[in-house]
């Protein structure tokens, strides 16, 4: 009888849609799994390995919850000033920062001369959210790093 198949079909469709929107574009949140792949663009300058450094950017392991400009790196004066003013990294402001680092700092500090050493920009909004979610997932549990 057809009547018995529709509830099962409706449940399957609902589950599929829920899975598709659990992260990402459906609800405005980032997907840390996708963010891990996108982070490869960032890994030219940044690392997420404990006790490792790269000359062009700070280590981003544990960045969420960290005061800006305080990791073991030679930051711009503006980034240090932003941290002193109270900037603490979270998913939202990481995503905003990587859209346009200079504009972010200039707005945050209300200083049109503020500069950052980071010139790279992630253009796609969802990519920014995904990378921010990935970095936050590392801050929550550094042991969660996947090995490839």
C-alpha positions in Angstrom: 0.0 0.0 0.0 1.4 3.4 -1.0 0.2 5.1 2.2 2.9 3.4 4.3 5.7 4.5 2.1 5.2 8.3 2.4 6.1 8.7 6.1 9.3 6.8 5.5 10.1 8.9 2.5 9.3 12.1 4.3 11.6 11.1 7.2 14.4 10.2 4.8 14.1 13.6 3.0 14.0 15.4 6.4 17.1 13.6 7.6 18.9 14.3 4.3 18.0 18.0 4.5 19.0 18.2 8.1 22.4 16.7 7.3 22.9 19.1 4.4 22.2 22.2 6.5 23.8 21.1 9.8 26.8 23.2 8.7 27.4 25.6 6.0 25.2 27.7 3.8 21.9 26.5 5.2 22.2 28.0 8.6 25.0 30.6 8.3 27.5 28.7 10.3 30.8 27.3 9.3 31.8 23.7 8.6 35.1 22.8 10.3 35.6 19.8 7.9 35.4 22.1 4.9 37.4 24.7 6.7 40.3 22.2 7.2 40.6 21.9 3.4 40.4 25.7 2.9 43.0 26.3 5.6 45.6 24.8 3.2 45.6 28.2 1.6 46.5 29.7 4.9 49.1 27.2 5.7 51.6 29.0 3.5 52.0 31.6 6.2 50.4 29.9 9.3 50.8 26.6 11.1 48.5 24.8 13.5 51.1 22.4 14.9 52.0 22.8 18.6 55.3 24.6 19.2 55.9 25.3 15.5 56.5 28.7 13.9 56.4 30.1 10.4 58.1 33.4 9.5 55.2 35.0 7.8 52.3 34.5 10.3 51.5 33.4 13.8 50.7 29.9 14.9 46.9 29.6 14.8 46.5 26.6 17.1 44.3 27.8 19.9 43.6 31.2 18.3 40.0 31.4 19.3 39.8 32.8 22.8 43.2 34.4 22.4 43.8 38.2 22.7 44.9 39.6 19.3 48.6 40.3 18.9 49.8 38.1 21.8 51.1 34.9 20.3 54.8 34.4 19.6 55.0 36.5 16.5 56.2 40.0 15.5 52.8 41.7 15.0 52.1 45.1 13.5 51.6 47.9 16.0 47.9 48.0 15.0 47.3 44.4 15.8 49.0 44.8 19.2 46.8 47.9 19.8 43.7 45.9 18.8 44.5 43.3 21.4 45.2 45.9 24.0 41.8 47.5 23.1 40.2 44.1 23.9 40.1 42.2 20.6 39.8 38.5 21.4 39.5 36.1 18.5 36.3 34.2 18.0 34.6 32.6 15.0 32.7 35.8 14.0 35.6 38.2 14.1 38.1 35.7 12.5 35.7 35.4 9.6 35.4 39.2 9.3 39.1 39.7 9.6 40.1 37.3 6.8 37.6 39.0 4.5 39.9 42.1 4.5 42.4 42.3 7.3 43.4 45.9 6.9 39.8 47.2 6.7 38.9 45.1 9.8 41.7 46.6 11.9 41.0 50.1 10.6 37.4 49.8 11.6 38.1 48.1 14.9 40.6 50.8 15.9 38.8 53.6 14.2 42.2 54.4 12.6 42.5 54.9 8.8 46.3 54.4 9.1 46.1 51.0 10.9 48.0 48.3 9.0 48.4 44.6 9.4 51.1 42.2 8.0 48.4 40.0 6.5 47.4 40.9 3.0 45.7 37.7 2.0 41.9 37.8 1.7 39.4 35.0 1.6 36.7 36.2 -0.8 33.9 33.7 -0.3 31.8 34.3 2.8 31.2 30.6 3.4 34.9 29.8 3.1 35.6 32.4 5.8 33.0 30.9 8.1 34.3 27.4 7.4 37.9 28.4 8.2 36.8 30.2 11.4 34.9 27.1 12.5 37.9 24.9 11.8 40.2 27.1 13.9 37.6 27.1 16.7 37.4 23.3 16.6 41.2 23.2 17.1 41.0 25.6 20.0 38.4 23.4 21.7 40.4 20.2 21.3 43.9 20.3 19.8 44.0 16.5 19.8 41.2 16.6 17.2 43.7 17.3 14.4 43.1 14.9 11.6 46.1 13.1 10.2 46.5 12.8 6.5 
